[in-house]
Each structure stands twice: as structure tokens, then as C-alpha cells.
Amino acid sequence: MKSLFCMVAAVSALCAFAQEDDLDFGVSGDESNDQAIEAVGGGDDLVADDDGGDADGNDGEAKPKKEKKGGTRLLKTLPFCYRLEGKADVLKPGASEWTPVEEGKFYPLGSSFRTTDATSRVQVEFGDSEDVSVEISGYASSFGTRAQALGEKVRAITLQSGVITVKLPRNMPDGAFSIAAPGFQVKNPKGVSRYAYTRNGDGDVAQIRCLTGSLAIEGRNFRFPEVKTACEVKIRSSQDQLFTGLYGNRGDSVVLLDQGEKRVKDYSTGETSIEKKPLEWKLSPKTAVRIHRALPDIGERMSVTVMTFDASGALRNRCAFAEGCSEVNTGELGPASVAAADDAAKKAAEATDVEAVETDVEVQEADAADAADGDAAEPSGAAEAGANDDFEF
């Protein structure tokens, strides 16, 4: 009888322990797909030891842990809607219709978010705090997340329309986050950056402003190694990607422009090598860079022309080449207009301190006539000298 009583007590304690576990996790056996997504999104917050306990040594009971060993976790497994003001929609991967966004919910990678009215505001977190988030506001602002394999450590978004603000920590590792558009890609953003992106019938226009921190921009035939705080650039791309325009709006940003490949010979060893030496151009307010591309009728290599313009609109640099072909490269062509050439000549004269002297045309003709008479008299004397020499011989 005593043994039976002990057995009943053990079974009751086991049931109570199971019920306590269900209350702690809050996930039943028949959870829906959305609840499963939320469980995966928050699953990275749980840190467990090999023996089944958590990092604090509590056996059999998992508790949320905001800090891991070695520092805080920068990126979540899934994006999380942290704040919603007004109305907004989300398009999940594989879905054909937009559905309303719900605050406090995880969404799968590959989802797109958009606002539906002028007072809407959506903040989507990619990390444990607001410091790793993307925010859209205003009417018809939209961005998309990139679908990727589970466990991949990097995150990327695509600009779609409107104003998008990206907040990232200053210690964000290089390559961990990127922003993409058809004509360029923003790499290694750190701090707060804002993007105004619009599409038109011929392409798109993006204004990129670095509010704090820094970022890098890469595109075909150009690269910004670092756009610093309070600097803003505008990038315009055609729909067929055959034209790219770079314009300075605020601050000074250095852009490296592709000038093709050049074959260089080392005369000491006699060896030749292919070198790529880009043009370093400071993109300031009202300055511009224009890159034109064309597909040749013969061959597959893209023909590229790169031109730079100063604040007055004058052409400063020009180079044409074929991508990946050192045999087709014009090198630096310089200013092509007559006005620019005259301006360069005047500046060269001022630099050498040589005064220009105006000469009358009639005086020049008289001097030329006198010189011709002198030249005509020389042959007779030379002939006489030659005759005397023959006579003596």
C-alpha cells in the first residue's frame, strides 16, 4: 500500500512539471505556422549548455538571455515588427496579395513592407534593439528583405520606393549588412543613413545621405570607398543600365572611376603587365560624373565612356575604353571644347608669367620680306666662294 502511494505521488509530480514547462514556453503542440515563425525568430535568445541546462546553470529550464558570451547578438534570425503607426502592408514570400502588418510579430526573410498613407510609420528590427532596424515613413514607402538560407549571418534589403532609414551600430562588422538597388549597392553601412528612392519611366533616382557613421557604395565602373557623416550623393541610373549619373548634393566624397585596363611594360625586365588605375574624383556639390555604356556591334565587351564635370559644368576628364580589353583604351582625353582649351592656355601663360605681345601683321610681312631678300643674296656669295675653291684646286 505504501509503495502504491509513492507511485501515485511521483506521477502527479511529473504531470505538474510538464504543465509548468508548457506555461513557461507558451507554445502548444498544435501551434500555427505564424507561431512557429515567432518561435524561430526568438529562438536565438535561448542559450543552453551541453547538459541540457541554460548558461546560468538552471537544469531543464530554458530562460531568455539577452547577452551571449563574447557580447550581444547583432542580428536576429527573422525580422521583427517593433513599431507600427498608421497602416502598413506586408507581402510574404510566395504570396500574391498584401496583408496588414501586425506589431510585435516576426516575418520570414524575403518579405516586403510598405506604407499605405502619409501618416504611416513602420520600424522593422533586425537585431535585439532599435539600433539594428529599418524604418519607412510617409506615403508609398517600401523596402524588401532578401530571402536567404537559415543560419546565414548577413542581412540585406532592397530599396523599392519612398524614404527608408537604416539604423545600425557603429561596431557593425564589415559585410554583415547591405542595401541594394538595380544600379548600385551600399556596403558596410555603420550608423544612421537615409535613402530617398524613386522610380520613373526611364530608370531610378536614389539620394543617399549619411547622417552618422559611414558607408561605402559600389556600382558598375565606379566606387565610393567611404561616404562620411553629413555627406549626400545622388545616383541616377537608366532602366537598361547603360547610363549612370553621379551628383554631389552635400559634402565632399571621393569616387574612384574606372578607366579601363592598360598594358604596362617594365623596360628593366622586359615584362608586360595589365594594370587598372582608376581616376580619383572629388564629388562636391554641383559637380557631376556621367558614365555612358554601349554594346558593340561586333564582340561582347561593353564600351564605356567616363566624363567628369566641375561646378561650372565644364568638362574636366574624359576617357573611353572597352571593359576587360587593354588594347582598346583612349587614356585621358582631357577637355574637348574650344573654350576649355583657351582657358587652359590662359592659365598656363599666367603660371609662367609670360606677357602676351601683340604684333602688327604688316610688320610681320615686312620682316618676312627682308629675311627672304637676305636668303636670296646668300647663294651668289656661296657660289663665288665655290668658284675660288675650284680655281685654287
C-alpha positions as CSV (number, residue, x, y, z in Angstrom):
1,M,0.0,0.0,0.0
2,K,2.8,2.4,0.9
3,S,4.5,1.6,-2.5
4,L,1.3,2.4,-4.4
5,F,1.0,5.7,-2.6
6,C,4.6,6.7,-3.6
7,M,3.9,5.7,-7.2
8,V,0.8,8.0,-7.4
9,A,2.7,10.9,-5.9
10,A,5.5,10.5,-8.4
11,V,3.1,10.5,-11.4
12,S,1.3,13.7,-10.0
13,A,4.7,15.5,-9.6
14,L,5.6,14.6,-13.2
15,C,2.3,16.0,-14.6
16,A,2.8,19.2,-12.7
17,F,6.3,19.6,-14.0
18,A,5.0,19.1,-17.6
19,Q,2.3,21.7,-17.1
20,E,4.9,24.2,-15.7
21,D,7.1,23.7,-18.8
22,D,4.1,24.4,-21.1
23,L,3.4,27.7,-19.3
24,D,7.0,28.8,-19.5
25,F,7.3,28.4,-23.2
26,G,3.7,29.3,-24.1
27,V,3.7,27.1,-27.3
28,S,1.2,24.2,-27.5
29,G,1.6,21.1,-29.5
30,D,-0.8,22.3,-32.3
31,E,0.8,25.7,-32.9
32,S,0.1,27.5,-36.2
33,N,2.7,28.5,-38.8
34,D,2.8,32.1,-37.6
35,Q,3.5,30.9,-34.1
36,A,6.3,28.6,-35.4
37,I,7.9,31.6,-37.2
38,E,7.8,33.6,-33.9
39,A,9.4,30.7,-32.1
40,V,12.2,30.5,-34.7
41,G,12.7,34.3,-34.6
42,G,13.1,34.3,-30.8
43,G,14.9,31.0,-30.6
44,D,18.3,32.6,-30.8
45,D,17.7,34.3,-27.5
46,L,18.0,30.9,-25.7
47,V,21.5,29.9,-24.7
48,A,21.8,26.3,-23.5
49,D,24.7,24.2,-22.1
50,D,25.6,20.7,-23.4
51,D,24.0,19.1,-20.3
52,G,20.5,20.5,-21.1
53,G,20.6,23.5,-18.7
54,D,21.0,27.1,-19.6
55,A,24.0,29.3,-19.3
56,D,23.1,30.2,-15.7
57,G,23.2,26.6,-14.7
58,N,19.4,26.0,-14.3
59,D,18.8,22.3,-15.2
60,G,16.0,21.5,-17.6
61,E,14.6,25.1,-17.7
62,A,15.5,27.5,-20.6
63,K,15.3,31.2,-19.9
64,P,15.7,34.2,-22.2
65,K,19.2,35.6,-22.2
66,K,19.8,39.0,-23.8
67,E,23.6,38.7,-23.8
68,K,25.7,35.9,-25.1
69,K,29.2,35.0,-24.2
70,G,31.5,37.4,-26.1
71,G,29.0,40.3,-26.5
72,T,25.4,41.0,-27.6
73,R,23.9,39.4,-30.7
74,L,23.7,41.9,-33.5
75,L,21.2,40.1,-35.8
76,K,18.1,38.1,-35.2
77,T,17.1,35.1,-37.2
78,L,14.0,36.8,-38.6
79,P,12.9,40.5,-38.9
80,F,10.6,41.7,-36.2
81,C,8.0,44.5,-36.5
82,Y,8.9,46.6,-33.5
83,R,6.7,49.7,-34.1
84,L,3.6,50.4,-36.3
85,E,1.9,53.8,-36.6
86,G,-1.0,54.1,-39.0
87,K,-1.5,51.4,-41.6
88,A,1.1,49.3,-43.5
89,D,1.1,46.1,-45.5
90,V,3.5,43.1,-45.9
91,L,4.0,40.8,-48.9
92,K,5.3,37.5,-47.7
93,P,7.4,35.3,-50.0
94,G,5.3,33.1,-52.2
95,A,2.1,35.2,-51.5
96,S,0.3,37.1,-54.2
97,E,-1.6,39.6,-52.0
98,W,-0.5,42.2,-49.5
99,T,-1.8,41.7,-45.9
100,P,-1.8,44.2,-43.0
101,V,1.3,44.4,-40.8
102,E,1.0,43.4,-37.2
103,E,3.1,45.0,-34.5
104,G,5.1,42.6,-32.4
105,K,5.3,39.8,-34.9
106,F,8.1,38.1,-36.7
107,Y,8.1,37.8,-40.5
108,P,10.1,35.5,-42.8
109,L,13.1,36.7,-44.8
110,G,12.0,37.6,-48.3
111,S,9.1,39.7,-47.1
112,S,8.4,43.3,-48.4
113,F,6.9,46.1,-46.3
114,R,5.1,49.2,-47.5
115,T,3.2,52.1,-46.0
116,T,-0.3,53.0,-47.2
117,D,-0.9,56.6,-46.1
118,A,1.1,59.8,-45.4
119,T,1.0,59.2,-41.6
120,S,2.2,55.6,-41.6
121,R,5.4,54.6,-40.0
122,V,6.9,51.1,-39.7
123,Q,10.0,50.1,-37.9
124,V,11.4,46.6,-38.5
125,E,14.1,45.3,-36.3
126,F,16.9,43.0,-37.5
127,G,18.6,42.8,-34.1
128,D,18.0,42.9,-30.4
129,S,17.4,46.7,-30.2
130,E,16.3,49.7,-32.2
131,D,20.0,50.2,-33.2
132,V,19.6,47.5,-35.8
133,S,16.4,48.4,-37.7
134,V,14.9,49.7,-40.9
135,E,12.2,52.3,-40.8
136,I,9.9,53.5,-43.6
137,S,7.5,56.5,-43.3
138,G,5.2,58.6,-45.5
139,Y,3.1,57.5,-48.4
140,A,4.1,54.5,-50.5
141,S,7.5,53.9,-48.9
142,S,8.6,50.3,-49.4
143,F,11.6,48.0,-49.0
144,G,12.2,44.3,-49.3
145,T,14.2,41.8,-47.3
146,R,16.4,39.3,-49.1
147,A,15.5,35.6,-48.8
148,Q,18.4,33.5,-47.7
149,A,19.3,30.2,-46.1
150,L,18.6,29.7,-42.4
151,G,21.7,30.4,-40.3
152,E,23.3,32.8,-42.7
153,K,25.0,35.6,-40.7
154,V,24.4,38.5,-43.1
155,R,21.3,40.6,-43.9
156,A,20.4,42.6,-47.0
157,I,17.4,44.8,-48.0
158,T,16.4,46.2,-51.4
159,L,15.2,49.8,-52.0
160,Q,11.8,49.9,-53.6
161,S,10.2,53.4,-53.1
162,G,10.0,56.3,-50.8
163,V,12.1,57.2,-47.8
164,I,14.0,54.4,-46.0
165,T,16.0,55.0,-42.8
166,V,18.6,52.4,-41.8
167,K,19.9,52.3,-38.2
168,L,23.0,50.2,-37.4
169,P,25.6,50.2,-34.7
170,R,29.0,51.8,-35.2
171,N,30.7,48.4,-34.5
172,M,28.7,46.6,-37.2
173,P,31.1,44.0,-38.8
174,D,32.0,44.6,-42.4
175,G,29.8,42.7,-44.8
176,A,27.1,42.0,-42.2
177,F,24.5,44.3,-43.8
178,S,24.0,45.8,-47.2
179,I,21.4,47.8,-49.2
180,A,20.8,47.0,-52.9
181,A,19.3,48.8,-55.8
182,P,19.4,48.0,-59.6
183,G,22.3,50.4,-60.3
184,F,24.4,50.2,-57.1
185,Q,24.9,48.5,-53.7
186,V,25.6,50.1,-50.3
187,K,28.1,48.1,-48.4
188,N,29.3,48.3,-44.8
189,P,26.8,50.9,-43.5
190,K,27.5,52.0,-40.0
191,G,25.4,54.5,-38.0
192,V,22.3,56.1,-39.4
193,S,21.7,56.5,-43.2
194,R,18.7,57.7,-45.1
195,Y,17.6,56.8,-48.7
196,A,15.1,58.6,-50.9
197,Y,14.4,56.3,-53.8
198,T,12.1,56.9,-56.8
199,R,11.4,55.1,-60.0
200,N,10.5,56.7,-63.3
201,G,9.8,55.6,-66.8
202,D,13.4,55.6,-67.7
203,G,15.1,54.3,-64.6
204,D,15.5,55.3,-61.0
205,V,17.0,58.0,-58.8
206,A,18.4,57.5,-55.3
207,Q,19.6,60.1,-52.9
208,I,21.9,58.6,-50.2
209,R,22.6,60.6,-47.1
210,C,24.9,59.5,-44.3
211,L,23.5,61.1,-41.1
212,T,26.1,59.4,-38.7
213,G,28.9,57.0,-39.2
214,S,29.9,56.0,-42.7
215,L,29.1,53.8,-45.7
216,A,30.5,52.6,-49.0
217,I,28.9,52.5,-52.4
218,E,29.8,50.3,-55.3
219,G,28.4,50.2,-58.8
220,R,29.5,49.3,-62.3
221,N,32.6,51.4,-63.3
222,F,32.5,53.4,-60.0
223,R,33.1,53.0,-56.3
224,F,32.8,55.3,-53.2
225,P,35.3,53.9,-50.7
226,E,33.7,55.9,-47.9
227,V,30.9,58.4,-47.6
228,K,31.2,60.2,-44.3
229,T,28.8,61.9,-41.9
230,A,26.7,64.8,-43.3
231,C,27.6,63.8,-46.9
232,E,24.9,63.2,-49.6
233,V,25.2,61.9,-53.2
234,K,22.6,61.3,-55.9
235,I,22.8,58.3,-58.2
236,R,20.7,58.2,-61.4
237,S,20.5,55.0,-63.5
238,S,18.7,54.3,-66.7
239,Q,16.4,51.3,-66.9
240,D,18.8,49.4,-69.3
241,Q,21.8,50.3,-67.0
242,L,23.6,51.9,-70.0
243,F,23.8,55.3,-68.2
244,T,24.8,56.2,-64.7
245,G,24.9,59.8,-63.3
246,L,26.7,60.7,-60.1
247,Y,25.9,64.1,-58.5
248,G,27.2,65.7,-55.3
249,N,24.5,67.2,-53.1
250,R,26.2,67.8,-49.7
251,G,29.8,67.5,-48.5
252,D,32.8,66.1,-50.4
253,S,33.0,62.4,-51.3
254,V,35.8,60.8,-53.2
255,V,34.7,58.4,-56.0
256,L,37.0,56.1,-57.9
257,L,36.1,55.9,-61.6
258,D,37.1,53.1,-63.8
259,Q,39.5,54.0,-66.7
260,G,39.8,50.5,-68.1
261,E,42.9,48.3,-68.4
262,K,46.3,49.5,-69.6
263,R,49.3,47.4,-70.7
264,V,52.5,48.5,-68.9
265,K,56.0,47.3,-69.9
266,D,58.9,47.1,-67.4
267,Y,61.9,48.1,-69.5
268,S,64.4,46.8,-66.9
269,T,63.0,43.2,-67.1
270,G,61.2,43.4,-70.5
271,E,58.0,42.0,-68.9
272,T,54.5,43.4,-69.5
273,S,51.6,43.5,-67.1
274,I,47.9,44.7,-67.1
275,E,47.1,47.4,-64.7
276,K,43.9,49.1,-63.6
277,K,44.4,52.6,-62.3
278,P,41.1,54.4,-61.5
279,L,40.6,58.1,-61.7
280,E,40.1,59.7,-58.2
281,W,37.5,62.4,-58.4
282,K,36.1,64.5,-55.6
283,L,32.4,64.7,-55.9
284,S,31.3,68.1,-54.4
285,P,28.0,70.0,-54.6
286,K,27.1,70.8,-58.3
287,T,29.8,68.6,-59.7
288,A,28.9,65.5,-61.7
289,V,30.1,62.3,-63.3
290,R,28.5,60.7,-66.3
291,I,29.1,57.2,-67.4
292,H,27.8,56.1,-70.8
293,R,27.9,52.4,-71.9
294,A,27.1,50.8,-75.2
295,L,27.0,47.3,-76.6
296,P,29.3,47.0,-79.7
297,D,28.0,45.5,-82.9
298,I,31.0,43.1,-83.0
299,G,32.2,41.4,-79.9
300,E,30.8,41.1,-76.4
301,R,32.8,43.7,-74.4
302,M,30.9,46.8,-73.2
303,S,32.2,50.1,-74.5
304,V,32.4,52.7,-71.7
305,T,32.9,56.5,-71.6
306,V,33.6,58.2,-68.3
307,M,33.3,62.0,-68.0
308,T,33.7,64.4,-65.1
309,F,32.3,68.0,-64.8
310,D,33.2,70.7,-62.4
311,A,30.7,73.0,-60.6
312,S,30.5,75.4,-63.6
313,G,29.6,72.5,-65.9
314,A,32.9,72.4,-67.8
315,L,34.3,69.0,-68.9
316,R,37.4,68.1,-66.9
317,N,38.2,64.5,-67.6
318,R,37.2,62.1,-70.4
319,C,38.2,58.5,-71.0
320,A,36.8,55.8,-73.3
321,F,37.6,52.1,-73.2
322,A,36.3,48.6,-73.6
323,E,35.8,46.5,-70.5
324,G,38.4,43.9,-70.0
325,C,40.4,44.8,-73.1
326,S,43.7,46.7,-72.7
327,E,44.1,47.1,-76.5
328,V,41.0,49.4,-76.6
329,N,41.7,52.4,-74.3
330,T,42.0,56.0,-75.3
331,G,43.5,57.1,-72.0
332,E,42.9,60.6,-70.7
333,L,41.5,62.8,-73.4
334,G,41.1,66.0,-71.4
335,P,38.8,68.9,-72.2
336,A,37.4,68.8,-75.8
337,S,35.7,72.2,-76.1
338,V,37.5,75.3,-77.6
339,A,36.5,77.4,-74.6
340,A,38.1,75.0,-72.2
341,A,41.3,74.8,-74.3
342,D,41.6,78.6,-74.4
343,D,41.0,78.8,-70.6
344,A,43.7,76.2,-70.1
345,A,46.1,78.2,-72.4
346,K,45.5,81.4,-70.4
347,K,46.1,79.6,-67.1
348,A,49.3,78.2,-68.5
349,A,50.5,81.6,-69.6
350,E,49.7,83.1,-66.2
351,A,51.6,80.3,-64.5
352,T,54.8,81.0,-66.5
353,D,54.5,84.8,-66.1
354,V,54.9,85.5,-69.8
355,E,53.3,88.6,-71.1
356,A,51.5,88.3,-74.5
357,V,52.8,90.7,-77.1
358,E,50.5,91.9,-79.9
359,T,52.4,92.2,-83.3
360,D,51.1,94.1,-86.3
361,V,50.5,91.9,-89.3
362,E,52.2,94.4,-91.7
363,V,55.4,94.4,-89.6
364,Q,55.5,90.6,-89.7
365,E,55.1,90.7,-93.5
366,A,57.9,93.3,-93.8
367,D,60.2,91.2,-91.6
368,A,59.5,88.2,-93.7
369,A,60.3,90.0,-96.9
370,D,63.7,91.2,-95.6
371,A,64.5,87.7,-94.5
372,A,63.7,86.4,-97.9
373,D,66.0,89.0,-99.6
374,G,68.8,88.0,-97.3
375,D,68.4,84.4,-98.1
376,A,68.4,85.2,-101.8
377,A,71.7,87.0,-101.6
378,E,73.5,84.2,-99.8
379,P,73.5,81.7,-102.7
380,S,75.6,84.1,-105.0
381,G,78.3,84.5,-102.4
382,A,78.4,80.9,-101.8
383,A,78.7,80.2,-105.5
384,E,81.6,82.7,-105.7
385,A,83.4,81.0,-102.8
386,G,82.9,77.7,-104.5
387,A,84.4,79.0,-107.7
388,N,87.5,80.3,-106.0
389,D,88.0,77.0,-104.3
390,D,87.8,75.2,-107.6
391,F,90.3,77.6,-109.1
392,E,92.8,77.0,-106.3
393,F,92.4,73.3,-106.7
